[in-house]
Structure formats: structure tokens, C-alpha cells
Amino acid sequence: AEWSSSPFQQLSGVTQTCATKAVGWDNVAYFCYPFTVEMFYTQEDEGVFPYSLPQWPVLYFEVLSLDFWQRYRVEGYGSLVLPTSPGVHMLTIPTWRPVGLGPVAEMRRFFIGGSPELEDLTYIRIPSTFKGKRLSRFGFRTETTGSVTFRLCCLQQSRAFLENSALRQRMQSVLDRLGGFSQQSSVYSVLEAFQRARRRMQEARESLPQDLISTSASAL
């Protein structure tokens, strides 16, 4: 409820079909599929204690395969919690798929295609219909299948950041003004001290006898 998005924001999508190539012992597909998601976080109860940390958005994904005979198979499911810090992140997420009971289901998958699928992708983590305290997956058979690597470029904007930067800029301008004032005052104090010393020298010169001044001048 704390996260929202624009009504025109597309929150789901399908990548293109990509052929795999052998890299060592693995078959790797380089999708290079770009996507952009904008999410807005609104904290309603700021005065509630203890403060609850926000649950970060989760990205659910499903991997399908398509063979020469146009048969689809589910190769894996996975989920990714979006990074909480801005910057570039490379995350590799392992995947798994449901396994049917007995060898007949796997033979049907191999020869005919098709396999057990999840009706609700939120079952990858916590189902949206779950309301208890403990989630049991006892009896749910799965097997690991591979991994998917995501390259995420995260950008965060906050009004608090703007307020802090404006405050720092305002404080910097105040310090600059104070520094300028202190610089001017130091220059003024030096000039005043020079003027006072000059007046004292003139007064001391005028108080000396004239014959002493003329003798010293001729000696020079």
C-alpha cells in the first residue's frame, strides 16, 4: 500500500525469443532486454513508533523455452528484490521449476511439451492470498534449473534530499558571507593600525627639537 506507480506505467512484459549458445557446460541466452520501472513511496504515518522499514518492491520473472517443434516448457521461476541503494547492480538469481509426480510427467514434458505451472506468480515468494504467520511448502516438489542475471541501474529521488541540499547550500552561502565579512574586517583593522602608527610617528617627529632633526638630516 505504500508503493504506487503511474496509471500508464507498464508493470509486466515479455522479452523476445533468444537462441542459446554453449558457454562451457551451460547453454546461455543473452536477452539484453531493457525495461524501465518508476515506483513512488509514500509514508503516511511518520509519527508511529517503532518506525517500520518499508518493504522494497519485488520483481517476479518466469523463464520459458521454445523448441524446434514450437513446444513450450517452463524452465524456471525466480524473484528479485530491487536494490535499496542507488547505482549499478549486477544480480544473479537462481531459478527453479515445479516437478510432477512420477516419471510420466517428465516424459510428457520431454516428448509433448508443457509442464506444471504456477497460477499465481506471487507463490514464488509469499502468495498474495496468504494470511497466516507461517507458510508451509511441504509436499511441493521442485528442482533447480539455472540462473538469470540482471543489470539494474537504480536512481532514487527524495524531497528530503532536496531539503538537505538546499539547507547545505544556504549554510554555505552564510559561511561565505561571514568569511567575506571577516576578511574585510581584518583588512580594515590592518589599515587602521597602520594609520595609528603613522600618526604616532608624525607626532613623535613634531615633538623633537629642530636642531636635532637638522643634525640627523645632515649626517644622513
Secondary structure, DSSP 8 states (H G I E B T S, - for coil): --EE--TT------------EEETTEEE-----------EE----SS-SS-------EEEEEEEEE-TT--EEEEEEEEEE--SS-EEEEEEEEEEEE--SSHHHHHHHHHT------S-GGGGSS-TT--SS----TT--EEEEEEEEEEEEE----HHHHHHHHHHHHHHHHHHHHHHHHHHHHHHHHHHHHHHHHHHHHHHHHHS-HHHHHHHHHH-
